[in-house]
Amino acid sequence: MRTRASPPSTPRRRRRCRAWSPWSPAASWRRAELPGLWTRLRWALGVAIATALVLPFALGRWSPLVAAGLFLALWVIAATAVAVLHRLRGAPQATLGARLRANPASWYGMLLAHVGVAVFIVGVTLVKGYEVERDVRLELGGSTEVGGYAFTFKGVTERPGPNYQSLVGTVEVRRGGALTDILHPEKRVYAASGQSMTEAAIDTGVTGDLYVSLGEPVTPDGYAGAWGVRIYVKPFVDWIWGGCILMALGGFLAIADRRYRIAVKDRVAAMLGAARA
């Protein structure tokens, strides 16, 4: 009886990391083996976990969702740092400048994009975890505290515009007793349509934005009395946009890699040669 020979056995390949993950900066495409990655990233994982557990307390309130978001961001940053250190340790006889120039633009673009992902995660996590919105009634000279800031209402003045009449409020913002900003929210009434529009005053900063908008007068004495005021405190909201910008810059830097331009030229030349033939 003839039997079919079984195919020769092949050695089992080690599991490789191919999809995007927080350890992607430290992985070589199609050549990264999980045991080697684990050896390099153990300390990064430990640092990310410890920092994510402690940092929410420093921000004012511990939350499991905030800790989870910070862990993801910190792990991406730590893995990126591991990738940079591992790459720069190669060729120790070369100078630091030579080792930096030896890396292609696509590699730096990949690092920048990963940092952008981490910055984006931090922005979303902290805004959702610590944002404060408050509608308050403020008398002339009255003050309220929102999100660690003291907002003092200094009244409303009239100011004519090109095609509207504006009521401009003055709100002083203090933190720890020190004056940080003076905001001027507006309420505009357009002459042509009689429509009323609210223009919020925004204080933009690296650690967060403050929004103040005027509502309506809530006392019989009108503009000289108490007003309804809406206040928003959004910590690290600009990090969301900053992360997107870094990711886009990383993509453009990767596209600018000379190797890709040469590959495209060779492909175009091959297509033209085939068409002429």
Secondary structure, DSSP 8 states (H G I E B T S, - for coil): ---------------B--S--TTGGG--TTT-BHHHHHHHHHHHHHHHHHHHHHHHHHTT---HHHHHHHHHHHHHHHHHHHHHHHHHTSSTTS-HHHHHHTS-HHHHHHHHHHHHHHHHHHHHHHHHHH-EEEEEEE-TT-EEEETTEEEEEEEEEEEE-SSEEEEEEEEEEEETTEEEEEE--EEEEETTT--EEEE-EEEEETTEEEEEEEEEE-STTGGGS-EEEEEEEEETTHHHHHHHHHHHHHHHHHHT-HHHHHHHHHHHHHHHHHHH-
